[in-house]
Amino acid sequence: MGSSTTDEPLAPVSFSSLDRPIRFLKGVGPKRAEALGRIRIITVRDLLYHVPRRYDDASTISPIATLDVGMEATVIGRVRSRGTIPTRSGLRIFQAVVRDDSGMITCSWPGQPWLDRRIREGDLLLATGPVRFYHGRQLQPREHIVLARAADTAADGARGTIFVSYPASEDVPQWTLRRLFDEHLETLLPLSEEDEYLGDSERRELGLPTLPEALGRLHRPDTLEQAEFGRRRLAFDELYFLQLVQARARWEKAVATPGIAHGRTNEFIRPLLESLPFELTAAQSRVLREIVADMTSSQRMNRLLQGDVGSGKTVVALFAMLLAVEGGWQAALMAPTELLAEQHAGRIRQWLAPLALRSTLITGSAGAAERRKNLAAVAAGTVPIVIGTHALIQKAVEFPRLGLAVVDEQHRFGVRQRMALGEDASNPDVLVMSATPIPRSLALALYGDLDLSVLDELPPGRKAISTRLYSPARREDVYRLVDAQVAAGRQAYVVFPLVDESEKVDLLSATREHERLARDVLPERRVGLVHGQLTTEERERVMRAFARGEVDVLVATSVVEVGIDVANATVMVVEHAERFGLSQLHQLRGRVGRGSDESWCLLISEGGDEAAKRLKVLCETSDGFAIARADLRIRGQGDLFGEQQHGTRPVLRFADLLSDERLLAEARQRARSLVDADPRLEKAQSARVRGVLERRYADRLRLFGVA
């Protein structure tokens, strides 16, 4: 992956046969192609890179005759009969009798009569779940897969192998995908050589197989170790090309475009340092040195400042803004909500008072006259520090000399939004901030186009928040503490996972519980309600009332996770805490303990032993980075680059950011080395890499503006 030193003409990128629409594959056709498209299999390449969902080793599958009540088991057998049984309570139970070479067992699905349309007699069924006694032995599957239809008897002879299962749908069931791979895998594998960009020596150095070998082992492994060997190669590829795109975006922003070499005079920085009522932590001082080094260099700064709740990111950002102002430049801070922007503006106004330095706030809800006045002041350059919402990236806002753009709670903005403020004609430095701790490996994967600074120390004197776990039976104890705190002049949050009641899940909802709490539980208290289905204006109005102390108890969904700072709030109650991720709960907990009073986070959960074990992590530590790592390990990484961020398919399908940290570090180093040597991938030796990049990752090139 090194770059050639010669400037040979770039070989044209040829159309790959893997880019053929899937409808032209034998046995597909237009109708099935449309169904495949709904699960994002549009081309032949999409089929080849369709990631298996699970592997089952046939050698570890339990013979039905050996099953005992109380066991957790996975069985494979043919469906000999099936039907739906009504009960006196009106519940309908679908049952299927499954037989293997050793015997038979009834598989039972209470409340799922619709499976009668999915599972047929003669199907080869894989089922996993507990064995229970109910009119005899029964397996109650948590998960099941139809491996083959009745006519496909060849699958019965596949014992002793690994059963591969794929993400499927009602329109594209498991057996359809398995048949496509059975019929076409051998002819498709050689075509993947077109995507090969690693030389033999590089593969040996990395300990990775060729692409055809990796894909073969992924789809048809003889052992689970073979499947893992194939996955590692594909994980390296997606990590490498992600880092390559981000390295190119980083080069475009930091090197290809001229930066501002800010000059430090201490005209404002020293007075601010002397007027603050607290001393900076060692972590804040270290991060400031990194930021100052970036801003005083000739290259543009593009840096992510990551810190836990209360670690002091805002004051660090203000010092950076003052460095820009000392050189005659303007600085802007963009927040995701009006309330958070207002809170930033108020705090910054207080800190700037001894410096006699002006700041202004620009939001969408400002009156027309006030907005015109503020916009005119910004355009004239008479206001050096500007705080606002995404309104700052509208055409009406003109910065004559924007030297630094700060984006707060950047995960609330899409990638293009967070980049937009930095695309001013003056090429300002960019500092993006996040109060959501994430493991370093995840930060490097998500934000490889940015340099990373971490505030890993909290200011001294902050009181620990007491986090307690309650069962629903002790709910009265929780609300007794809430009432006592309100009686003492404090405020509280009560958070629910749902806005309204749902027929699908038996969970308390914010709207229904708001009525009950206000009427029956806390009738003497002022109880407010806020959730995502309210208009922005309604949400902001309720939150402002809470911030002013006009609401005692704020019933909410997770919309209060970030962007609200009420020092008087001392209690955070989370109902159905098992429905939230640990990192999300940590963010909710961070809404209290922001003043000098003792504070509590009270988690109410009925999720059983596994949920309690997970939630105890939160009770035992306040380290957001440790919690984030535990959350990633327990819940998995999910769709980290979701459509809100990228508008494309998930970026990481093969890589696991906990087990593949070393792979990520290697991919990052190699990608940056290649871009440092050949930024535009124009030299002959980079042509193959660029060809794969353009064929497989064009959406990411467009996203980061380096297409």
Buried (B, 14 or more C-beta within 10 A) or exposed (E): BEBEEEEEEBEEBEEBEBBBBBBEBEEBEEEBBEBBBEBEBBBBBBBBBBEBEEBBBBEEBBBBEEBEEEBEBBBBBBBEEBEBEEEEEEEBBBBBBBBBEBBBBBBBBBEBBEBBEEBBEBBBBBBBBBBBEEEEBBBBBEEBBBBBBEEBEEBBEBEEBBBBBBBBEEBBBBBBBBBBBBEBBEEBBEBBEBBBBBEEEEBEEBEBBBBBBBBBBBBBBEBEEBBBBBBBBBBBBBBBBBBBBBBBBBBBBBBEEEBBEBEBEEEBBEBBBEEBEEEBBEBBEBBBEBBBEBBBBEBBBBBBBBBBBBBBBBBBBBBBBBBBBBBEBBBBBBBBBBBBBBBBBEBBBEBBEEBEBEBBBBBEEBEEEEBEEBBEBBBEBEBBBBBBBBBBBEEEBBBEBBBBBBBBBBBBBBBBBBBBBBBBEBBBBBBBBBBBBBBBBBBBBBBBBBBBBBBBBBBEEBEEBEBBBBEEEEBEEBBEBBBEBBEEEBBBBBBBBBBEBEEEEEBBBBBBBBEEBBEEBBEEBBBBBBBEEBEEEEBBBBBBBBBEBEBBBBBBBBBBBBBBBBEBBBBBBBBBBBBBBBBBBBBBBBBBBBBEBBBBBBBBBBBEEEBBEBBEBBBEBBBBBBBBBBBBBEEEBEBBBEEEBBBBEBBBBBBBBEBBBEBBBBBBEBBBBBBEBBBBBBBBBBBBBBBBBEBBBEBBBBBBBBE
